[in-house]
Amino acid sequence: MKNLYRQRTVEQHITTLRPNDSTDPVECIDRMLPIAQQFYQSLFTTDSVDDHQVEQYLAEIQGLPQLTDDHTDHLLEPITIDEIIHETARVENKVSSPGEDGLGYAFLYQLFRYPPLQDLVVEVYNQALSSKKFPTSWQELRVRLLAKKGDLTNLKNWRPISLINCDAKIYTRIINSRMRQVIPSIINRCQTGFMPNRFIAENGLVLNIVMEHARRCNRNDIALLLDQEKAYDRVHPSYLRAVMLKFGFPLVLVNSIIGLFFGNRVRININGHFTNEINQYCGLRQGDPLSPLLFNLALEPFLRHIIQDNSLLGFSFAPLSSNISSPPAMKVLALSNGMIILNHSHFVILGFLLFSL
């Protein structure tokens, strides 16, 4: 444990930071904290979004699936103490950093099983669902930065992980468990990241088959890999709201999710020192159980625009025989925030991207 602690401390230690690309790095904590403050305040500030254009973009999608009445009824069922205890028991022994209050899942598991407190616990969770009334502590986040690749003097190359109070994560675990039962009906099969009963590596295996087939047949098809920079941090609340409503999610649930995920009060941890409070007006909380599904929902309209675009022919396999037809052409393979667009011509792909992005 001691060695693990030392290793993680080294991995999370920030030696120097640059205010911007053209300046020299600084190593004094009193100078690094304002750099982090400014960077994340800018990142978490929303850009202006034309709601009419968002609605038009969503309206152009053909055959967009909708949740059924049974789905919405299930999502809005009152939260019970059994459901709360069940979700807590699933993570009781999980090694997970608690939030600011320091209360872990093991403590909450015992607390939620104490009968005199159960009515109050149920009331708190149901007010969060039905009235978007949350304990203030649910939106007070501490963010730990984890190194990625590249120049570590640039904060773009650090991943912000939100340390959220565990009682708040139990709520989003409950919503996540409910959404996992209904979301496969509206997320296209081309998305394999963070989806129930789908294997994230499946699209990697499919791509290997495509590449091998293209080599053997001397084909010149194009596979364009797109990876979004700061993908979770750029999700806009107005856009996510519009997408969820378009898929038929009930307004009460949408209001609860938008209310909880946006407007958080964040402080960034730099080597054990914290920045001043930052208001988070956009971006999904990395470290929250519900964030991956919400990101998949946000990305889904773009994937469906790719699939329905007639200028993108995708990659087609030749039929195995005269009696067996070839499968439908594959246009896109998605792995959560990354995707691969397949086509016979890079000019067509570039034209689509210039028009769409």
VOGU-3710 file (C-alpha; in Angstrom, 3 decimals, decimal comma):
1> mknlyrqrtv> 0,000/0,000/0,000  2,854/2,364/0,836  4,513/1,748/-2,538  1,176/2,182/-4,323  0,618/5,483/-2,531  4,081/6,680/-3,534  3,532/5,619/-7,149  0,206/7,437/-7,406  1,641/10,517/-5,731  4,414/10,655/-8,330
11> eqhittlrpn> 1,948/10,072/-11,197  -0,329/12,882/-10,001  2,396/15,385/-9,142  2,577/18,416/-11,408  6,137/19,696/-11,651  5,571/22,768/-13,823  2,780/24,456/-15,789  2,756/26,877/-18,691  0,263/29,774/-18,722  0,222/29,357/-22,530
21> dstdpvecid> 2,320/27,755/-25,249  4,544/30,781/-25,753  5,694/31,274/-22,161  8,172/29,536/-19,907  6,829/26,986/-17,398  6,432/27,954/-13,743  6,950/25,659/-10,769  5,834/27,793/-7,810  2,484/26,565/-6,451  1,312/30,163/-5,950
31> rmlpiaqqfy> 1,709/30,686/-9,697  0,412/27,270/-10,827  -2,903/27,625/-8,970  -4,025/30,733/-10,937  -3,044/28,984/-14,181  -5,267/26,017/-13,311  -8,047/28,342/-12,150  -8,063/30,260/-15,419  -7,788/27,153/-17,605  -10,712/25,312/-16,034
41> qslfttdsvd> -12,911/28,362/-15,642  -12,535/28,880/-19,393  -13,126/25,178/-20,103  -16,248/25,014/-17,913  -17,792/28,208/-19,329  -20,447/27,593/-21,968  -20,246/28,932/-25,484  -23,371/30,428/-26,972  -25,558/27,831/-28,677  -28,294/28,519/-31,214
51> dhqveqylae> -31,203/26,457/-29,884  -32,988/26,698/-33,238  -30,019/25,168/-35,056  -29,852/22,362/-32,486  -33,534/21,601/-33,010  -33,079/21,673/-36,783  -30,058/19,361/-36,561  -32,045/16,844/-34,521  -35,113/17,156/-36,749  -33,045/16,133/-39,794
61> iqglpqltdd> -32,380/12,676/-38,331  -34,582/10,103/-40,014  -36,419/7,518/-37,923  -35,053/8,665/-34,573  -36,173/6,075/-31,993  -38,205/7,086/-28,960  -38,534/5,669/-25,486  -41,833/3,918/-24,870  -44,331/4,798/-22,147  -43,164/1,734/-20,219
71> htdhllepit> -39,603/3,024/-20,417  -40,494/6,471/-19,087  -42,660/4,999/-16,331  -39,735/2,844/-15,237  -37,353/5,804/-15,206  -39,700/7,818/-12,992  -40,626/5,133/-10,480  -40,209/6,394/-6,897  -36,852/5,422/-5,444  -37,151/2,884/-2,634
81> ideiihetar> -34,865/2,164/0,289  -34,297/-1,322/-1,135  -33,033/0,217/-4,377  -30,724/2,568/-2,473  -29,313/-0,246/-0,336  -28,929/-2,517/-3,376  -26,881/0,055/-5,311  -24,771/0,803/-2,233  -24,147/-2,896/-1,565  -22,826/-3,331/-5,106
91> venkvsspge> -19,983/-0,904/-4,372  -19,655/-1,357/-0,593  -16,200/-2,921/-0,921  -15,110/-0,900/-3,940  -11,877/1,050/-3,530  -13,154/4,481/-4,516  -12,033/7,909/-3,403  -14,794/9,667/-1,450  -15,739/13,265/-2,006  -15,177/16,262/0,206
101> dglgyaflyq> -17,128/14,795/3,148  -14,832/11,747/3,314  -17,753/9,302/3,701  -17,166/6,115/1,718  -19,586/3,508/0,415  -18,993/1,149/3,354  -20,117/3,813/5,830  -23,164/4,737/3,743  -24,161/1,076/3,451  -24,438/0,865/7,233
111> lfrypplqdl> -26,133/4,263/7,451  -28,819/3,436/4,892  -29,675/0,211/6,745  -30,397/2,119/9,985  -34,243/2,145/10,189  -34,716/5,521/11,969  -32,979/7,294/9,055  -34,522/5,433/6,130  -37,568/7,670/5,613  -35,318/10,736/5,459
121> vvevynqals> -32,915/9,016/3,053  -35,755/8,019/0,715  -37,170/11,553/0,829  -33,811/13,089/-0,128  -33,369/10,789/-3,122  -36,919/11,206/-4,377  -36,736/14,989/-4,097  -33,618/14,807/-6,256  -35,549/12,820/-8,871  -38,911/14,585/-8,861
131> skkfptswqe> -38,006/18,163/-7,934  -34,260/18,472/-8,721  -33,672/19,426/-5,086  -30,205/18,262/-4,083  -28,129/18,540/-0,938  -25,633/21,338/-1,587  -22,792/18,874/-0,965  -23,797/16,915/-4,087  -22,538/19,759/-6,279  -19,357/20,605/-4,392
141> lrvrllakkg> -16,610/18,788/-6,274  -12,916/18,313/-5,775  -11,038/17,497/-8,972  -7,879/15,389/-9,111  -5,772/15,602/-12,276  -4,347/12,425/-13,840  -1,557/12,600/-16,396  -2,224/11,539/-19,989  0,363/11,638/-22,776  2,238/14,554/-24,239
151> dltnlknwrp> 3,536/17,776/-22,751  2,562/17,702/-19,067  3,237/21,406/-18,651  0,001/21,850/-20,638  -3,202/21,231/-18,664  -4,834/19,841/-21,818  -2,771/16,715/-21,200  -4,205/16,111/-17,731  -7,519/14,314/-17,201  -9,790/15,913/-14,565
161> islincdaki> -11,414/13,285/-12,320  -14,223/14,582/-10,126  -14,193/13,359/-6,532  -17,918/13,341/-5,828  -19,544/12,592/-2,497  -20,570/8,946/-2,483  -24,189/9,629/-1,493  -24,502/11,693/-4,687  -22,962/8,877/-6,743  -25,495/6,435/-5,286
171> ytriinsrmr> -28,211/8,624/-6,821  -26,572/8,631/-10,250  -25,934/4,890/-9,911  -29,670/4,388/-9,455  -30,445/6,510/-12,526  -27,678/4,767/-14,472  -29,060/1,317/-13,613  -32,506/2,367/-14,798  -31,213/3,968/-17,990  -29,087/0,932/-18,849
181> qvipsiinrc> -32,305/-1,067/-19,171  -33,810/1,262/-21,784  -30,945/2,976/-23,603  -29,938/0,063/-25,909  -33,212/0,633/-27,769  -32,139/4,127/-28,869  -28,334/3,885/-29,232  -27,237/2,462/-32,590  -25,313/-0,813/-32,661  -22,289/0,981/-34,123
191> qtgfmpnrfi> -21,627/2,350/-30,607  -20,003/-0,275/-28,383  -18,505/1,932/-25,673  -20,066/1,704/-22,184  -23,191/-0,024/-23,458  -24,827/-2,964/-21,664  -24,418/-6,316/-23,414  -21,983/-4,825/-25,933  -18,248/-5,482/-25,993  -16,173/-2,326/-26,467
201> aenglvlniv> -13,425/-4,280/-28,274  -15,922/-5,651/-30,815  -15,455/-2,665/-33,117  -11,695/-3,135/-32,908  -12,106/-6,718/-34,093  -14,424/-5,582/-36,886  -11,875/-2,989/-37,999  -9,159/-5,663/-38,148  -11,391/-7,749/-40,415  -12,079/-4,716/-42,618
211> meharrcnrn> -8,361/-3,919/-42,912  -7,454/-7,517/-43,722  -10,195/-7,734/-46,359  -9,067/-4,434/-47,920  -5,445/-5,637/-48,096  -6,338/-8,945/-49,704  -8,561/-7,280/-52,277  -6,152/-4,388/-52,956  -8,806/-1,834/-52,076  -8,119/1,847/-51,454
221> diallldqek> -10,885/2,543/-48,936  -10,335/5,147/-46,226  -10,675/4,727/-42,450  -10,610/8,084/-40,639  -10,068/7,994/-36,867  -11,629/10,888/-34,931  -10,804/11,443/-31,275  -12,438/14,360/-29,500  -10,255/16,627/-27,409  -11,685/17,191/-23,912
231> aydrvhpsyl> -14,793/15,334/-25,071  -16,624/15,044/-21,751  -15,698/18,606/-20,770  -17,360/20,116/-23,842  -20,889/18,705/-23,511  -23,261/21,691/-23,469  -26,278/21,535/-21,127  -28,712/23,018/-23,659  -27,661/20,522/-26,318  -27,828/17,539/-23,949
241> ravmlkfgfp> -31,275/18,625/-22,769  -32,542/18,896/-26,348  -31,140/15,465/-27,259  -32,640/13,731/-24,226  -36,053/15,275/-24,832  -35,859/14,325/-28,531  -35,296/10,688/-27,562  -38,355/10,863/-25,307  -36,774/11,043/-21,870  -39,295/12,467/-19,383
251> lvlvnsiigl> -38,886/16,163/-18,605  -38,750/15,533/-14,856  -35,721/13,249/-15,241  -34,033/15,551/-17,750  -34,413/18,495/-15,366  -32,924/16,439/-12,536  -29,899/15,343/-14,573  -29,206/18,784/-16,054  -29,653/20,395/-12,646  -27,197/18,008/-11,005
261> ffgnrvrini> -24,487/17,913/-13,671  -24,264/21,620/-14,455  -23,734/24,482/-12,040  -21,306/22,530/-9,849  -18,809/24,311/-7,636  -15,371/22,901/-8,412  -11,931/23,265/-6,862  -8,887/21,804/-8,637  -6,255/19,929/-6,627  -2,702/20,884/-7,615
271> nghftneinq> -0,192/18,897/-5,542  -2,416/19,025/-2,456  -3,312/22,704/-2,870  -6,741/23,794/-4,102  -7,754/26,560/-6,471  -10,526/28,956/-5,621  -14,046/27,817/-6,452  -14,849/27,449/-10,155  -18,384/27,333/-11,548  -18,883/24,384/-13,900
281> ycglrqgdpl> -21,477/25,388/-16,479  -20,643/22,760/-19,092  -19,012/19,350/-19,260  -19,852/15,959/-17,784  -18,297/14,960/-14,481  -15,570/12,402/-15,172  -15,821/9,926/-12,325  -19,612/9,948/-12,199  -21,317/6,596/-12,963  -23,869/8,237/-15,259
291> spllfnlale> -21,477/10,292/-17,407  -20,604/7,585/-20,005  -24,255/6,982/-20,926  -24,949/10,715/-21,088  -21,994/11,166/-23,412  -23,240/8,351/-25,652  -26,595/10,135/-25,861  -24,886/13,414/-26,761  -22,859/11,741/-29,537  -25,679/9,630/-30,983
301> pflrhiiqdn> -27,204/12,316/-33,279  -23,841/12,812/-35,008  -23,473/9,056/-35,541  -26,954/8,881/-37,044  -26,174/11,769/-39,401  -23,178/9,777/-40,632  -25,250/6,630/-41,136  -28,029/8,350/-43,089  -25,737/10,491/-45,281  -26,036/9,174/-48,839
311> sllgfsfapl> -22,681/10,610/-49,921  -20,912/8,254/-47,507  -21,042/4,778/-49,003  -19,094/3,120/-46,208  -17,204/-0,148/-46,519  -18,960/-3,061/-48,224  -17,914/-6,694/-48,287  -18,342/-8,721/-51,437  -21,012/-11,453/-51,147  -19,663/-14,838/-50,108
321> ssnissppam> -21,641/-16,575/-52,842  -24,508/-16,032/-55,229  -26,876/-17,365/-52,566  -25,606/-15,198/-49,703  -25,913/-11,443/-49,974  -23,301/-9,136/-48,488  -24,041/-7,417/-45,168  -25,020/-3,729/-45,138  -22,171/-1,287/-45,660  -20,408/-0,131/-42,503
331> kvlalsngmi> -20,051/3,630/-42,273  -18,920/4,247/-38,709  -17,561/2,360/-35,709  -17,808/4,172/-32,371  -16,037/3,502/-29,088  -17,569/6,068/-26,744  -15,787/9,362/-27,550  -13,712/7,962/-30,435  -14,983/6,891/-33,840  -13,795/5,545/-37,175
341> ilnhshfvil> -15,532/6,664/-40,380  -15,232/4,256/-43,320  -15,577/5,225/-46,972  -14,092/4,708/-50,423  -12,940/8,329/-50,807  -11,259/10,706/-48,372  -12,684/13,666/-50,321  -16,222/12,589/-49,444  -15,327/12,170/-45,765  -13,672/15,580/-45,591
351> gfllfsl> -16,653/17,161/-47,317  -19,028/15,595/-44,817  -16,945/16,770/-41,855  -16,656/20,321/-43,186  -20,420/20,449/-43,612  -21,275/18,791/-40,296  -18,823/20,183/-37,742
//
